């Protein structure tokens, strides 16, 4: 989770990722942020994301993102 938080802070250092749970729904992350994040996550965790993974529910909080990463890592 620490690595994920560092990646998130690298994308937007003005957001409290540890406590925020409406990153996409609340407009804190836009589509460009999510695309950049997906690229960073792919490189850091060696996982691939499908279009079906790119839902607000999967990116609304650090916890949700981490759970998505874990699911994708277990698919391999």
Buried (B, 14 or more C-beta within 10 A) or exposed (E): EEEBBEBBBEBBEEBEBEEBEEBBEEEBBEEEBBEBBBEBBBEEBEBEBEEEBBEBEBBBBBEBBBEBBEEBEEEE
